[in-house]
Amino acid sequence: MIQDADRARATWSNREALAEAMIPLIGRLYRDNTVVTSVYGRGLVNKSVVGLLKAHRFARHIADVELPLDETLPILQAVDGLNLGAASIDLARLALGFREQNDRVTLDEYLRAELADVVGQHGLDGRTSTDVVLYGFGRIGRLLARILIEHAGGGQGLRLRAIVVRRGSANDLVKRASLLRRDSVHGPFEGTITIDEENNTILANGTLIQVIYSGDPASVDYTQFGIHDAIVIDNTGKWRDEEGLSQHLKCPGVARVLLTAPGKGTLKNIVHGINHTDILPSDRIITAASCTTNAITPVLKAINDRYGIIDGHVETVHSFTNDQNLIDNFHSGDRRGRSAALNMVITETGAAKAVAKALPELAGKLTGNAIRVPTPDVSMAILNLNLASATDKDELNTYLRTMSLHSSLHRQIDFIDSPEVVSSDFLGSRRAGIVDGLATIVTDQKAVLYVWYDNEYGYSCQVIRVLEEMSGAHAPIFPAIVPAAALEPVA
């Protein structure tokens, strides 16, 4: 037993040493080459030793085995010498691909072939910097700020320049910075924050953010702050049609608008991974749909592509939101006046119908409802579907797991089959939705799926992906991902 304990301790120490060797490589690639590294989509930049070990350990949920650090460290070391241009690199997928070569090529040969488009391209980043303004600074606004600051890198791509809010008190700036620094759900901000009350600025990890006080979306001259051709992200939800959101376009310095809510009228509702290629340079106002629509549409597309969906019902078990009352009081909406902290509240959701705006082939096929529950974050969508083709639980789960790993929807769909997970385990998930494989029920052509989603952070990540598409800011992804429709088509 003593020998076993010593061996376990030695193994852990060796893995710690490997992780410690990875940290400077990950940081240097990010700062100097704008190369973002990940393990099955889970970012490694700014992660601690334990964070890296957990990311490698988590890989077993995807590929059945833990990802060995003695495979990923050599990849990082080799990549560091390739003088890469901007790129997003998944070490797990590269390791898997090299393993499949069965020693037919060297690691250097394999990486040069896989990364050919960016090898030797350091300093030739063709992306232009895009100024970003957050109009509103609530739950979604602050999470968007955190992600934008995290993605700042060497300064290329998206640049958070300002937030616009109404002044709430004499010490408004202090309170805004404090809310960015501390979050009861998502934890503390990873980094340092300082404020300059004289100039109304917040400095967060080297990102200087101008705080602009205004209650009129058409009244701000952003050029006075050196902001030009900006994309304004309206996260207030106050205006959801073209007329209301067009007020932002009247401001000097604004080029385009992105709404973090379902849009009304003819505005394009974009779910990244599904219809983001519909965004045209001429589209001046885009909406990112809702958190629920983003969570369910990728899974529904995957299922419809393979099995066909005749019809179905979507039941959302959703965490309470800020538009509900903490205690019983008047509310213009039905039932929402009752205490959110004490009740399950049946309410309406347009998410099922909104799916059709991103996925027209499902128009008229889905109904939906919602139950608000007393949790602050992480929700679940239950998809009760009638399929055109029969299947079974194992086949359906294997297919969705494959989609989460190898398809072009891998940033939207995640998959887990742990018997112990609960809602809080998905706080901070960057995927739009996570299929709970153990809960899947299938009887011939009838399937019931349970999809978890962080309705705050996961949705915010989808908003950022739409923002990157609008601005052309996203670096190429390696290794290349197979289009979702190309995976295991049904005869």
N, C-alpha and C positions, 0 to 999 in steps of 0.2 A: 504493500500500500504506500509506503514511504517513497519507493522508487517511482510508482505511478504518479504521485503528487509532484515529485521533482521533475518528472518528464513533462507533465502538464504545464508546470511553471516555466520550464525552459522553452516549450513550444510557444507559449503566450509571449514570452520575452522576445523570442525571435520574430514573431509577427509584429510586435510593437516596433522593433528595430526596422523592419521593412516599411512599415507605415511612416515612421519618422523620416526615412530616406525619400519617401514619395512627396512629402509636403513641400519642400523647396522646389521640386520639379513642377508640381502642379501650379504653384504660385508664379514661378518664372514664366511658364508657358502662357498663363493667363495675362500677366502684366505686360510681357514683352512681345508676345505673338498673338494676343487675343484668341488664345485657344482655350476653350471651355471643355473640361474633362468630366466624365460621368461614368456611373456603373448602372446599366439598364435604365438610363434616364435620370438617375439620382446624382445631382451635382456633387463634385468633390472639392470645388474651390472653397477655400477658407475653412475646410473641415479639420477637426482635431484628429489626433492619432486614433482615439476611440471612435470618432465619427467615420474614419476611413475603414476601420475594422468592422463596424456595423454595416456599412454599405456593402462590403465584400461578403459578410455573413448573410445579408438579406438576399443576395443573389440566389441562394438555395430555393427561395420561393418561386423563382422564375425558371431556373435551369436544373432544379433538383439537387444541385451540389453547390457547396460554398465556393466562391471564386478565390483561387489561391493568389496571395500577394506576390509570390515568387514568379507568377506569370505576368501580372500587371506592371510590376516595377521595371522589368526589362523593356516592356513596351514603352513606358514613360521615358526611360533613359534613351531609347532609340529615337523616339519622337522628338526629344529635346535637341537632337543633333541634325534634324531634317530641315531646319530653317523655315518652318511652316508659316503660311499666311493664316488669316483668321479662319477658324474652324470650330466645330462642335464634335468632339470625339468620344465615343463610347468605348471605354477600355474593355468592358465585359464582352461586347460583341467582337471587338478585334481579337481578344484572347481566344474566343470560341472559333473564329474564322481561321486563326493561325493553327490552332489545335487540329482542325480538320484537314490541314495541308499534309499532315503525317510526314513531316521532315522533307517534303519535296522541295521546299525553298527555305532560305534563311529568314530570320525575323526581319532583317533589314530589307531584303527583297520583297517580302510580303507587305511590309508597311509602305514602301515606296510605290508599290502597285496600287494598294488600297487608297493611299492619300495623294495620288499623283497630281490631282488638280491643285493642291496647295503646297506641295513640296517645293522648297526654294522660293516661295512667294512672300517671304517676310517683308513687311513694309509696303506691299502692293495691294493693301486692302482697298477694294473698289467701293466699299460702302461709304456713304456720306453721313455725317452726324445730323441727327434730327432733334430739334428742341421739342420738349414735352412739357405741357402745362396740365396740372391737376386742378380741375374746377370742382371744388369740394374736397373735404379731407376727413371723411367719415371712415367706417369700417373698411370698405373696399379701397378708398383713396389712400389710406395709410399703408395698407398691404401692397398696393401698387408702388408706393414710394419705396418701401423696403426692397421690393424686387428690382426696381429700376436702379437703386443705389448699389445693390448687390451685383448687377450686371454692368456697372459703369466701366469696369476694366480699364483700358488705356485711354478712354475718352471717345472712341469711335462708336457709331451706332446711336442708341437712344441716350439723350441727355436730359435729365429732369432739371428744369430751369426754374419753375415757379409753382406755387399753389395759390389758389384764389379762394378766399373765405370771407364771410362776414365777421366783423370784429365782435367777439362775444363778451369781452371784459377788458379791463384796463391792462391786465397781465396776459392778454390773449396769446402772445407769442410763446411765453413760458409754458402755458398749458398745452398749446399745439405740439411743442417739442416734447413735452412730457408724455403725451399720448402716443407719439411716435416711438419714444424710448421704451415705454412700458405697455404691455398688452396682457390683460387678464387671461386671454385665450391662447395667444400665440407666443407668449413669453417676451423676454427682453430683446431689444434691438441688438444685433450682432455688430458692435462697433462703438464709435464715439460720436456724440452729438454736442455741438456748442451753438449758442445763439448770439446774435448781435441785435440788440433791441433798437439801437440807433438807426440801423439800416434795414431792419425787419428781415433778417436772413437767418436761415438755419444751415449750419455746416455739418453734414453727416458723412463720415468716412471720405472726406475730400470732395463731396458733392455739395456745391453751394446752391441753396434753394432760396429764391426770393419769395417772401410771403406778401401777397397783394390783397388788400382789403377792398372788397367791392360787393355790392348786392345786385349789380346789373351786369349780365353777361355781355352786353353790347358796349360797355363803357370803358373798357380797359385798353390802354395803348401799350401793348407788350414791347414795342420797339424801344420805348423809353428805358427798358431794362436789358436791352441788347438781345432780345428774343425775336427771331425771324422765322417765317415759314413753319410755325409750330403746329403740332397736333395737340388739340385740347381734348383731354379726357374728362367728359362730364360724368361725374359719379354721384351727382345729387339726385338723379331720377326725377327732377322737377319738370323737365321738358323732355318729351319723348317723341315728338313729331318733327317734321322737317322745318316747319315755321318756327317753333320754339328754339330748336338747336341751331338754326341759321343765325340767331343773334350773335353767336360766337364769331361767325365769319365776318361780321361787321368790324371786328377789332383789328387794328393794324398789328401785323406780326403773326396772324393766325391763317393757316392754310387749310386745315382739315379738322374734323371733329369725330371723336369716337365716344359713343354712349355705352355705359356699363349697365344696360337694362334692355329689355325687349323694345324695339322701336315700333312705332305705329305708321300706318299708311304704306307707302311704297318703299320705305327705307329698307336697305339690305340688312337682314339679321344674319350675322356671320357666326358659325360655330367652327372654330379652327380645327382642321383635320377633315372637315366635311365639305364646306363650300368656300373656303378662304381664297381659292383661285378665282372666285367671282369678283373679287375686289379689283376695280379698275382705277387707273390714275385719275380718271375724271370724277370718281366718287368722292365728294367732299364731306359727306356725312355717312358714317357707318355705325351700326350697333352690334354689340357683342352678345345679344340675346340674354337669357337668364342663366343662373347657376344650374338649375334643374335641366333646362334644355341642353346645356353643354354637357351635363353628366350623362344623359340618356341617349342623345342622338348618335354618338359614335357606336355605342353598343347596339342600338337598333339598326344602324346601317350594316354593321358586321353580320348581324343575324339575318337581315333581309337579303343581303347579297348572297348568302349561302343557302338559306332555307326558305326564304320568302315569308312575309308577314301578311296574313289575311286580315286580321284586326287584333285589337288588344286594348287593355286598360292600364294606365299608369297611376299608381297610388304613391304619393310622395309623403314620407314621414320626415318633416322638415323642422329643424331647430327654430325656435322663436326668433323674430327679427325686431328691429328697432321701431317698426310701425305699430307694434302691439303695445298694450298697456301692461305695466308691471302689476298693478292692482286694478280691480274693477273700476271702470270709469267710461264716460261716453266715448264712442268711437264711431265714425261714419260707416265703417265696414261691419258687415254681419259677424257676430261672435267675437270679433277682434278686440272688443272693449273689455272682455273678461281677462282676468289675470293670466298673463303668459307664463309666469313662474309657477303657477299652481294647477294649470289645466292642459289637457289635450284639446286643441281647438280645430274643428273641421272648418276648412276654408277653401276657396276656389284656387285653381292654378291654371294658367293658360299654357303651361309648358308642353302638354301633349299636342295641342293644336299648333303650337309654335314650331314643333319639330318639322312640320311640313314646309316652313319657310326655308329651312336649310336642306330638307330632304323631301322634295315634292312628291316622290313616289309613295309616301306614306300619308298623303293628304286624305282626310276623312276616315282614316283607319283606326285612329286612337282616341280614347276618351281619357279624362284625367281628373283627379281630385287631390286634395292635400290635407294633412293633419299636422298642425303645428304642435310641437312637444317641448317640454321644459328642459331643453339643453341649449347651451349658447352657440354651439357650432357643430358641424358634421351632420349630414342628413342621409336619407336612404330613399331610393326609388325602387318600387316593386313593379316589375314589368310582367304583366299577365298576358301572354301572347298565344294566338292561334296561328300555327305555322302551315305553310303550304306543303312542306316535306317533313316526314316523320324523322325523329332522331331519338337519342337517349342521353341520359345525364353525362356519362363519361365522354361521349363524342362531342357534345355541345361544349362542355367545359374544356376539353382538349383544344377545340377550335378557338375558343375565346382566349385561352392562355397563349396559344400561338399568335393570335392577333396582337396581344399585349406585348409580345416579345419581338416579333419579326416583321410586323406590317407597318404601313405608313401611319397607322393609328396608335403606334406604341406610346406616343406622348399623351394620348387621350385616354386610352383604356389600360387599366391595371387589373391584376388578377391575384387573388389570395385564397388559400384553402385551409387556413388555420382554424381549429375548432374553438379557439379562445378569444378571438378578436371581438372588440366592441367599438362603439363609435369613437371614443377618444383616441383609439389607436390610429385613426386616420387624420388626426389634426396635422396640418402642414403638408398633406399630400399634394403633389404638384400635378397629379393626373386629374382629368375631368371626372372620371368615375372609376370605381374599383369593384369588379365583379367578385362576389362572395361565392366561390365555387361550391362549398359544402352546403350552402342553402339552396342551390339550384334544384328545381323539381321539373322533371320531364316525363310526360306520358304520351308517347306517339307524337302527335302533332300539337300538343299543348305543352307550353313551357312557361315556368315562372322563374324569373331571375331577380336577385337582390343586388342592387348597385349602390355602394356607399359613395359619398362624395363630401369633401370639405367645401361647403357652399360659400366659404369666404376665400380661403387660400387657393384651392384648386381652381375656382372660377377666376380669381385674379391672375393666375398663370395663363389661363386661356385668353384673358383680355390682353396680356402682354404679347402673346403669340400673334393675335390679330394686329396689335400695334406694330410689331416687327414686320408683319406682312405689308401693312400700309406704308411703312417707311423704307422697306427693303433692307432692314437692319440685321436680319438673321444670317449668321455665317453658315456655310454649307455643312451638312451633317455627314459624318463618316462613322462606320461604313454605311454605304448606301442602303436604304430601306426598300424592301419590295412593296409595291403598291398593294393596298389592302385587297382590292378586287382580284389580284393575281394569285392569292393564296387559296389552294384547295377548292376550286370551283365545283359546284354540284352539277352533275350531268343532267 
